[in-house]
Amino acid sequence: MIEVLVVLGIMAILALMAVPALQDRIIRDRVAAALPLADVAKTPIALAWAATQTFPADNASAGLPIPEKFVSNYVSSVAIANGAIHITFGNSAGSVLIGKILSIRPAVVADAPIVPITWVCGNADWPVAMRINGENKTDLPANFLPVNCRAP
């Protein structure tokens, strides 16, 4: 009986050590699940750049719904600001993510509009020859960001 209790105690300690890693993984998965929502906004922003070499100032000028109507399970709003896409987490994202923002910004070659836009996620670096547009409002902790959104 004592041996069984010792084994159960060891298993409980191992389980308690695994819980934080599992929670971080769930949060990262929720952040990754929100990224496809930004793909909807990327198309009109890229079209505006190709046509006029300017970026939409807001959702309306990009032809998108107002930020509070641009939502999903984990996202409470998607706002466009001078070409940058700001994803605000909410709804069923979990208490750690609610109110946090992930920014996805366009990087362009200003004197060569034929060069396609490169999208810079969060705190990631952008190509040196390109100019990045929009403010980075990302306030998610680095361990919750997808790998391509982290600073090197």
C-alpha positions in Angstrom: 0.0 0.0 0.0 2.8 2.4 0.8 4.5 1.7 -2.5 1.3 2.6 -4.4 1.1 5.9 -2.5 4.7 6.7 -3.3 4.1 6.0 -7.0 0.9 8.1 -6.9 2.8 10.9 -5.2 5.6 10.8 -7.9 2.9 10.8 -10.7 1.2 13.8 -9.1 4.5 15.8 -8.9 5.2 15.0 -12.6 1.7 16.0 -13.6 2.1 19.4 -11.7 5.3 20.0 -13.6 3.6 19.4 -17.0 0.6 21.7 -16.4 2.3 25.1 -17.1 3.9 23.8 -20.3 0.5 22.5 -21.4 -1.2 25.8 -20.6 1.4 27.8 -22.6 0.9 25.4 -25.6 -2.9 26.0 -25.5 -2.4 29.8 -25.5 0.1 29.6 -28.4 -2.5 27.5 -30.3 -5.2 30.2 -29.7 -2.9 32.9 -31.0 -2.0 30.8 -34.1 -5.8 30.2 -34.6 -6.4 34.0 -34.8 -3.8 34.6 -37.5 -6.0 33.5 -40.5 -8.4 36.3 -39.6 -5.6 38.7 -40.6 -5.4 37.1 -44.0 -8.8 38.5 -44.8 -7.5 42.1 -44.2 -4.2 41.5 -46.0 -5.8 41.4 -49.5 -7.5 44.8 -49.5 -4.4 46.4 -47.9 -2.1 44.9 -50.6 -4.5 46.0 -53.3 -4.5 49.5 -52.0 -0.7 49.6 -52.0 -0.5 48.2 -55.5 -3.0 50.7 -56.9 -2.1 53.9 -55.0 1.1 53.3 -53.1 -0.8 54.2 -49.9 -2.2 52.1 -47.1 -5.8 52.3 -45.9 -6.1 54.5 -42.8 -8.8 52.3 -41.2 -11.2 49.4 -41.7 -13.7 51.5 -43.7 -11.2 52.7 -46.2 -10.0 49.1 -46.6 -13.6 48.0 -47.3 -13.8 45.9 -44.1 -16.3 45.8 -41.3 -15.8 48.0 -38.2 -13.3 46.5 -35.8 -15.9 45.2 -33.3 -17.7 43.3 -36.1 -14.5 41.7 -37.4 -14.3 38.8 -34.8 -13.8 35.1 -34.2 -13.8 32.7 -31.2 -10.6 34.1 -29.8 -10.6 37.6 -31.3 -12.7 40.6 -30.1 -11.7 43.0 -32.9 -9.4 43.4 -35.9 -8.5 47.1 -36.5 -6.6 48.5 -39.5 -4.4 51.6 -38.8 -2.3 52.9 -41.7 -1.9 49.5 -43.2 -1.1 47.7 -39.9 -3.5 45.0 -38.7 -4.1 45.0 -34.9 -5.7 41.8 -33.6 -7.2 42.2 -30.1 -7.9 39.0 -28.3 -11.1 38.4 -26.4 -14.3 36.3 -26.4 -13.2 32.8 -25.4 -9.4 33.4 -25.7 -8.8 32.9 -22.0 -8.0 35.4 -19.2 -4.3 35.5 -20.1 -5.0 36.8 -23.7 -8.1 39.0 -23.2 -7.3 42.6 -24.2 -3.8 41.7 -25.6 -2.9 42.8 -29.1 -0.9 41.3 -31.9 0.1 43.6 -34.7 0.9 42.5 -38.3 2.5 45.3 -40.3 3.3 45.7 -44.0 6.9 46.2 -45.2 7.4 47.6 -48.7 10.1 48.9 -51.0 8.9 52.5 -51.3 10.5 53.3 -54.7 9.6 49.8 -56.2 5.8 49.2 -55.7 6.0 46.1 -57.9 7.9 44.3 -55.1 5.2 42.4 -53.1 4.4 43.4 -49.5 6.2 41.4 -46.8 4.1 41.0 -43.7 5.9 41.4 -40.4 4.2 39.7 -37.4 4.6 41.0 -33.9 8.2 41.8 -32.8 9.9 40.0 -35.7 12.6 41.8 -37.8 11.9 42.9 -41.3 14.2 43.0 -44.4 16.6 45.9 -44.2 15.9 47.2 -47.7 12.2 47.5 -46.9 10.3 50.2 -45.0 7.8 49.0 -42.4 4.5 50.8 -42.1 2.3 51.2 -39.0 2.8 51.0 -35.3 3.6 47.8 -33.5 1.1 47.5 -30.7 2.0 43.9 -29.8 1.9 43.4 -26.1 1.7 39.6 -25.9 4.5 38.0 -23.9 7.2 36.5 -26.2 6.5 32.9 -25.1 2.9 33.2 -26.4 3.9 34.5 -29.8 4.3 32.1 -32.8 7.9 31.6 -33.7 7.7 33.8 -36.8 6.4 36.7 -34.6 9.3 36.7 -32.1 12.3 39.0 -32.1 15.5 37.2 -33.0 
